[in-house]
Amino acid sequence: MTSDCAALFVGPHPDDVEIAASGTILRLTRSGHRVVILDLTAGEMGSRGTGEQRQREAAAAAAMLGVADRRSLALRDTAIADDDDSVQKLVALMREVRPRLLFAPHERDVHPDHTAAAQLAGKAWFYSGLVRFHPELGSPHRPRLLVRYPGNVPVEPTFAVDISDLVEQKAAVLGCYRSQLQGEGAKTHMVQGIDVRDRAQVRDRFFGVRIGCAAAEPFVIDGPLPLADLGALLG
């Protein structure tokens, strides 16, 4: 395994990262890359499952994904904001972990926490690279790319990662979140009335069709995607 961190995945609540990017994380970890997940909150305000239960589920999912570490910023669920204190906490962690890529939610979402997390990540990504921004938090570091993953609202992606061979493994990872899976009469807490695993599978199949494979996870970056060579495009 490489000693440096390939990617830091930031999620507003436990399960957000897995819904969006379990296949991509598995692709990275199985190639020997070091990946870290950061949950901004414990998801304690969710209609189903306690904060403690969701933390146990998150730990089980992290073990299945093979990530190097999983942290929590311990912000208050339903109250994520890009205030100075939250920005400094995220900058401190980013400077400690020093990821080459930062994955964070897309700002376009119906959940206020997801939108706020997107804004928080964007601000921390930039400030983390400034030499004079709170030097006591660590030496400056800005990930090469800030990559956005869609949440509850479809977004046209910049690229999509083929996870066709990882569909079953992703379903197993999402199965760790038993408190969030659809049970009889449990639709009331879900924005679209569909559980996390079903929602992810439908979306992954849709974007798989878009790029000519069985399943794919979509991502967005600002501006053109930088390529050193065309190997990835040649297949």
LINKA-V314504 format. One record per pair of residues at least 24 apart in sequence whose C-alpha atoms are under 7 Angstrom apart, sorted by sequence separation. I is the first residue (numbers start at 1). J is the second residue. If there is no record, write none. Layout:
<<I & J> <I & J>>
This chain:
<<14 & 39> <13 & 39> <171 & 197> <6 & 33> <8 & 35> <9 & 36> <10 & 37> <11 & 38> <12 & 39> <13 & 40> <6 & 34> <7 & 35> <8 & 36> <9 & 37> <10 & 38> <11 & 39> <12 & 40> <13 & 41> <14 & 42> <5 & 34> <6 & 35> <7 & 36> <8 & 37> <9 & 38> <10 & 39> <11 & 40> <12 & 41> <13 & 42> <14 & 43> <2 & 32> <4 & 34> <5 & 35> <13 & 43> <1 & 32> <2 & 33> <36 & 67> <41 & 72> <1 & 33> <2 & 34> <35 & 67> <36 & 68> <37 & 69> <38 & 70> <39 & 71> <40 & 72> <41 & 73> <42 & 74> <45 & 77> <1 & 34> <34 & 67> <35 & 68> <36 & 69> <37 & 70> <38 & 71> <39 & 72> <40 & 73> <41 & 74> <44 & 77> <45 & 78> <80 & 113> <87 & 120> <91 & 124> <95 & 128> <34 & 68> <36 & 70> <37 & 71> <38 & 72> <39 & 73> <40 & 74> <41 & 75> <43 & 77> <79 & 113> <82 & 116> <90 & 124> <40 & 75> <41 & 76> <42 & 77> <78 & 113> <81 & 116> <41 & 77> <80 & 116> <81 & 117> <29 & 66> <80 & 117> <82 & 119> <87 & 124> <91 & 128> <29 & 67> <82 & 120> <26 & 65> <81 & 120> <14 & 54> <25 & 65> <102 & 143> <96 & 138> <101 & 143> <106 & 148> <109 & 151> <110 & 152> <15 & 58> <95 & 138> <98 & 141> <100 & 143> <101 & 144> <102 & 145> <103 & 146> <104 & 147> <105 & 148> <106 & 149> <109 & 152> <14 & 58> <95 & 139> <99 & 143> <100 & 144> <101 & 145> <102 & 146> <103 & 147> <104 & 148> <105 & 149> <106 & 150> <109 & 153> <92 & 137> <95 & 140> <101 & 146> <102 & 147> <103 & 148> <104 & 149> <105 & 150> <106 & 151> <108 & 153> <92 & 138> <95 & 141> <103 & 149> <105 & 151> <162 & 208> <164 & 213> <164 & 214> <162 & 213> <164 & 215> <163 & 215> <164 & 216> <162 & 215> <163 & 216> <162 & 216> <161 & 216> <162 & 217> <160 & 216> <161 & 217> <160 & 217> <161 & 218> <160 & 218> <159 & 218> <160 & 219> <159 & 219> <157 & 218> <158 & 219> <159 & 220> <157 & 219> <158 & 220> <157 & 220> <158 & 221> <149 & 218> <150 & 219> <149 & 219> <148 & 219> <149 & 220> <147 & 219> <148 & 220> <147 & 220> <148 & 221> <147 & 221> <146 & 221> <8 & 99> <5 & 97> <7 & 99> <5 & 98> <6 & 99> <7 & 100> <8 & 101> <9 & 102> <10 & 103> <11 & 104> <5 & 99> <6 & 100> <7 & 101> <8 & 102> <9 & 103> <10 & 104> <11 & 105> <5 & 100> <6 & 101> <7 & 102> <8 & 103> <9 & 104> <12 & 113> <12 & 114> <12 & 117> <64 & 173> <61 & 173> <61 & 176> <60 & 176> <57 & 176> <57 & 177> <20 & 149> <20 & 150> <49 & 179> <48 & 179> <48 & 180> <24 & 161> <23 & 163> <47 & 189> <23 & 166> <23 & 170> <22 & 170> <19 & 174> <18 & 174> <19 & 196> <19 & 200> <21 & 217> <20 & 217>>
